[in-house]
Amino acid sequence: MTLPRLVRRIAQVLPILIAWPVVANCTGTTPEPSSPGHACTDIGCVDGLHVTLAPSGGLWTKGHYTFEITTPLGTTTCEGALPLPACEAGRALSCSGPPVSIGESGCALPPDQHGFASIDLASGPADVTIVIRKDGAELVRKSITPGYRVTSPNGPDCEPTCRQASDTLAF
């Protein structure tokens, strides 16, 4: 092998040799399997219902929005406006009622690209009704009875186990 080819080959292999001890030491601890001889990974998962919000044309418009989410736990009302405030100013929506998370999207983008991405209910309700209003006018009302699936991202004999469902709210 010529010297230039040897140098190129060393340059290809050297980063792998240097990184190997770092990767080997950053793997963390492996969760204990429930059956002997079975290794588990350490992947997490999130319980609940995820509803993707899909406005017509994919765009939200400037205005005052009200989200009303009713589950067996009660009704949550979230209110706010588009365009969103600057990212460092915090959230646009304020909510009252049982915990609900509404994803705000685009605070670092031009105002015409601001919107609301999703509604997440970690409580995993048996049924939910979602109403979205803009400037007082109802845009959409949908009742959902989620079909939850149980997932075990680390394998059937490993924790965690999560109960998840998803839907899309098009309007």
C-alpha positions as CSV (number, residue, x, y, z in Angstrom):
1,M,0.0,0.0,0.0
2,T,1.4,3.4,-0.9
3,L,1.9,6.0,1.8
4,P,-0.9,8.3,0.5
5,R,-3.4,5.4,0.4
6,L,-2.3,4.3,3.9
7,V,-2.8,7.9,5.3
8,R,-6.3,8.0,3.7
9,R,-7.2,4.6,5.2
10,I,-6.0,5.7,8.7
11,A,-8.1,8.9,8.3
12,Q,-11.2,6.8,7.6
13,V,-10.7,4.4,10.5
14,L,-9.3,6.8,13.2
15,P,-12.6,8.6,14.0
16,I,-14.3,5.2,14.6
17,L,-11.5,4.1,16.9
18,I,-11.6,7.4,18.8
19,A,-15.4,7.4,19.2
20,W,-15.8,3.7,20.2
21,P,-14.9,4.2,23.9
22,V,-17.2,7.2,24.1
23,V,-20.2,5.3,22.6
24,A,-19.5,2.3,24.7
25,N,-19.5,4.4,27.9
26,C,-22.6,6.4,27.0
27,T,-25.0,3.6,26.5
28,G,-26.3,3.9,30.1
29,T,-27.8,1.0,32.0
30,T,-30.0,-1.5,30.4
31,P,-33.4,-2.0,32.1
32,E,-33.9,-5.4,33.6
33,P,-35.8,-7.9,31.5
34,S,-38.7,-9.8,33.0
35,S,-37.3,-13.0,31.6
36,P,-33.7,-14.2,32.1
37,G,-31.4,-14.0,29.0
38,H,-33.5,-11.3,27.4
39,A,-31.9,-7.8,27.0
40,C,-34.1,-4.7,27.0
41,T,-33.4,-1.3,25.3
42,D,-34.2,1.9,27.1
43,I,-36.7,3.5,24.7
44,G,-39.5,5.6,26.2
45,C,-43.1,6.1,25.1
46,V,-45.9,8.5,25.8
47,D,-49.5,7.5,26.9
48,G,-52.6,9.2,25.6
49,L,-54.4,10.6,22.6
50,H,-52.7,12.7,20.0
51,V,-54.9,14.7,17.6
52,T,-53.3,16.3,14.6
53,L,-54.9,19.6,13.6
54,A,-55.3,20.0,9.8
55,P,-56.9,23.3,8.7
56,S,-58.1,23.6,5.1
57,G,-55.1,24.5,2.9
58,G,-52.8,23.8,5.8
59,L,-52.9,27.4,6.9
60,W,-54.2,29.1,10.0
61,T,-55.4,32.7,9.7
62,K,-55.0,35.7,12.0
63,G,-57.7,35.9,14.8
64,H,-58.8,34.9,18.3
65,Y,-59.1,31.1,18.8
66,T,-61.0,29.2,21.4
67,F,-60.4,25.4,21.9
68,E,-63.0,23.5,23.9
69,I,-62.0,20.0,24.8
70,T,-64.5,17.8,26.7
71,T,-63.6,14.5,28.2
72,P,-65.0,12.4,31.1
73,L,-62.7,14.4,33.4
74,G,-64.4,17.7,32.4
75,T,-64.1,20.6,29.9
76,T,-60.8,22.4,29.2
77,T,-61.0,25.8,27.5
78,C,-57.9,27.3,25.9
79,E,-57.9,30.8,24.4
80,G,-55.3,32.8,22.4
81,A,-54.6,34.5,19.2
82,L,-52.7,34.3,16.0
83,P,-50.1,35.5,15.1
84,L,-48.2,33.9,18.0
85,P,-46.1,36.0,20.3
86,A,-42.3,35.9,19.8
87,C,-40.9,32.6,20.9
88,E,-39.1,34.1,24.0
89,A,-42.4,35.7,25.1
90,G,-44.0,32.3,26.0
91,R,-47.2,30.6,24.9
92,A,-50.1,32.2,23.0
93,L,-52.8,30.0,24.6
94,S,-54.0,30.1,28.2
95,C,-56.1,27.1,29.4
96,S,-58.4,26.3,32.3
97,G,-59.7,22.9,33.2
98,P,-58.2,19.3,33.2
99,P,-54.6,19.1,31.6
100,V,-54.5,19.4,27.8
101,S,-51.5,20.3,25.6
102,I,-52.0,22.2,22.4
103,G,-49.0,22.5,20.2
104,E,-48.2,26.0,18.9
105,S,-46.2,26.1,15.8
106,G,-44.1,28.7,14.0
107,C,-43.2,31.4,16.5
108,A,-39.8,31.9,14.8
109,L,-41.4,32.1,11.3
110,P,-43.3,34.9,9.5
111,P,-46.8,35.4,11.0
112,D,-48.6,33.9,8.1
113,Q,-46.9,30.6,9.0
114,H,-48.0,30.5,12.6
115,G,-50.6,27.9,13.8
116,F,-51.6,25.2,16.1
117,A,-50.3,21.7,15.4
118,S,-51.9,19.2,17.7
119,I,-53.9,18.5,20.8
120,D,-52.5,15.9,23.3
121,L,-54.4,14.3,26.1
122,A,-52.2,12.3,28.3
123,S,-55.2,11.1,30.3
124,G,-56.2,8.8,27.5
125,P,-59.9,9.6,27.5
126,A,-62.5,7.0,26.4
127,D,-64.2,9.7,24.4
128,V,-63.5,13.4,23.7
129,T,-65.3,16.2,21.9
130,I,-63.2,19.0,20.4
131,V,-64.7,22.3,19.3
132,I,-62.5,25.0,17.7
133,R,-63.8,28.6,17.2
134,K,-62.3,31.5,15.5
135,D,-63.5,35.0,16.5
136,G,-66.5,33.4,18.0
137,A,-67.6,31.4,14.9
138,E,-67.4,27.6,15.2
139,L,-64.9,26.1,12.7
140,V,-65.2,22.5,13.7
141,R,-66.8,20.1,16.2
142,K,-65.7,16.5,16.4
143,S,-66.4,13.7,18.8
144,I,-63.8,11.0,19.0
145,T,-63.9,7.5,20.6
146,P,-60.2,6.6,20.3
147,G,-59.1,3.0,19.6
148,Y,-56.1,2.7,21.9
149,R,-53.2,0.3,21.1
150,V,-50.8,-1.0,23.7
151,T,-47.2,-0.6,22.7
152,S,-44.0,-1.9,24.3
153,P,-41.1,-0.2,22.4
154,N,-38.5,-2.2,24.2
155,G,-40.1,-5.6,23.5
156,P,-43.0,-7.5,25.0
157,D,-41.1,-8.5,28.1
158,C,-39.7,-5.0,28.8
159,E,-41.0,-1.8,30.3
160,P,-42.5,0.6,29.6
161,T,-45.9,-0.3,28.2
162,C,-47.9,2.6,26.8
163,R,-51.5,3.0,25.7
164,Q,-51.7,5.3,22.6
165,A,-54.2,6.5,20.0
166,S,-54.2,9.2,17.3
167,D,-56.6,10.9,15.1
168,T,-56.7,13.9,12.7
169,L,-59.1,16.8,12.9
170,A,-59.5,18.2,9.4
171,F,-61.5,21.4,8.9
